[in-house]
Amino acid sequence: MTIVSGVLPDWLSVSCETSEALLTLEQLVRKWTTAVNLISKASVTEIWERHILDSAQIWPLLKHMPASWVDLGSGGGFPALVLAVIAKDHSPKTKFTLVESDARKAAFLMQAVRTLNLNAQVIVKRIESVDPLGADVVSARALGSLDLLLGFAHRHIKPAGRAYFPKGSTFQQELLAAHKRWKFNCQTHISRTDPQAAILEVDGIELL
């Protein structure tokens, strides 16, 4: 399925300003990817579907509007920048914290935050060296196995917080492996952009 850049699906209701901001983000990612490996070169022509809409689908899953959102290993800004753009419409007080250890990618994230005037900050450190952030919501995309992500989330999430992890076609195997070390609740949402993938909505994270 091919989705034309700038065309929003019915499940994503945003203002014209937000739609334009997402297009600006797309242009920024294209520009910076020529110098910094934000996303794979193969996916540059499919940024809108494979990265922007894939990230945006997390928003309708929220149970409530969080005060604090931490995105781990933010890289090219997905999903954090997309969700911060959408939050300007629906939850402007939500503060996003993007953790990224790569200085060049962090420079892009800072530029995007300034250009799009987002309620966000960038921490240029390794995830494990950042003091616990006490987030209402934690997210991470294309960062590592679910087992690894649960450890990161456990460090940075509030006891009643919730995590959202987009995962590929191996998500079932990752769930089985993670349950060997962790106790957690998980709702699986089949991806709107890839029927083989899923968004894992996790809470109640505890070590066994």
N, C-alpha and C positions, 0 to 999 in steps of 0.2 A: 504494500500500500504506500503510495506516495502522497505526502502532505505538502502543499505549497507553503513556502515561507510566509509567515504572517497570518495564515488562516488558523483560527482557533476553533477547536471542537466544541460541541454543545456542553460538555461537562465542565468546561472552564469559562466561568463568567467573570469577565474583568472589564474595566473601563477602556475607552479608546487610548487614554494616556498610558495605561499599563501595557496595552498591546504595542504601542509605539516604543515604550521602554524596552520591551522584550526584543523588538527588532533592533534597537540600538545595541543591546547586549549581544545579539547575534553578530552584528557588524564588528563589535569589539573583539569577540572571540576569533572571528576570521582574520582580523588584522594582526592580532598578537600571535596567533598560531603559526604565522609565517616565520616568526623569530623564536618563539618559545613553544615547546611541545605541550600545549594545553590539552589538545585532543588529538586522536590519531588523524593523520593526513587523509586516510580513507573515509573518515566520517565527516570531513569538512563540508561536503556538498549536502549532508543530511543533518546539519546542526539542529534545525528546527524540530524535526521529528525525533531523532535519536538522543538529543541532549536537552533541548528546552522543554518540549512537551513531555518527555520521559521524566523530567524533574518536576514539572508542574503538576503531574498527577498525584503527587503526595498531598497537595493542598486540600482537595476535597475529602481526604481521609481524616483530617484533624477533628478531634472531639470537642475542642475548645481552642480559643486563641491564646497561645502561650505568651508569657512575659519575656522569656529568654529562650533562645534557640542556638544551639552549638552545632556547627558542622565541622566534622573531623576530616583532615586530609583533603581540603577543599579543592586543590588543584586548579582546574579550569573554571571553577565556580559553580559546578553542578553537584547537587541541586541548589546550593545555598543562595546564589545570586538570583536565580529564577524565583525562588520562594520569597526572597526579600523584596523583589520587585512587586510580586503579587500582594505581599503584606502591606505595602503602602496604601493599597485600596481598602483592604479588609481588616487589618490589624496594625495600624501605623506605630503603635507603642511597642510592638514586638522587637526586641533587640537581638540582632544576629551577631554571633561571634564565629569567625572563620579561622580555623587553625590550619596552617600550611607551613611546612618547614623549608620548602624550596623557595629561595629568595626571589628568583625570577617570576615564578608563578604568584608569589605573594605580591609582587609589584603590580602584576596585572590585576589581582583582586582589589588592591587599594585604588588603582586607577578606575576600575569599574564602579566601586563604591562611591567615589567622588563624582564621576560622570553621571551616574544614575541617582545620586543624592539619596542613598540608602541609609537606613538606620542600622548600621553594621560597623564592626571593627575587625581587623585582621591581626592575628597573633602569629608571628613568625618564629615558631618553635616546633620541636618534635612533640607529638601528642603526649607521650609519656612524661615529658618534662614540664608540662603545663600544670599549674596548681588546679585542683578540682574546681570546676566552674559552676556546679549546681544548676544545671539547665533543666527547664521544663521539658524541652524536646532536644533530642540528639539525632543527627543524621550523618550518614556517610555513604558514598557511592564509589564503587570501583576502587576500594581501599584495601580489602583483604577478606579473609574468610569470616564467616559469622562468628566463629569461636573467638577470633581476634577482636572483632568489632564489639562483642559483648563485654570483653575486658575493658576496652576503651570507654564504652558507654557507662559501665558500672562505676568508673572513676569520676565521670563528669556529669552524671544525671542526678536529679533529685530523687528521693525514694519513691515519690508518686509520679515520676516523669515517664516519658514514653519515647521510644526510639523508632526511627523509620529507616530501613535499609533496603534500597533497590538491589535485587539480586537477579542473576541470569538463570539459565536453564538447569543449573545444578543446585538450586536452592533446597530441594528436598534432601539431598545428600548432606548439605551444610547444616540443615536443621538436625539431622540424626547425629552428626558429629558433635555439634554444639551441646546437645542434651547430655552428652557424656561428662561434661565438666560444669554445666550451668543449669540452674533452675530458672525458668522464665515462661511467661505467657506469650503466645504469638498468634496473631491473626494474619493470614496469608491473603493478599489481594492480588489477583492476576493482573499483570500489567496491561494497561490500555494501549500501549504502543508495541508490545511484543508478547503474544500469547504464551510463549515458552518461559517468560520471565515473571517476576513477582515483586511486590513491595511487602516486606516483612515488617509488621507493626508489633513492637515488642515492649513489654513492661514487666515489672516484678523480677528484675534480674538479680540473681544471687548465685554465688559459688556453691557447688555441692560439697 
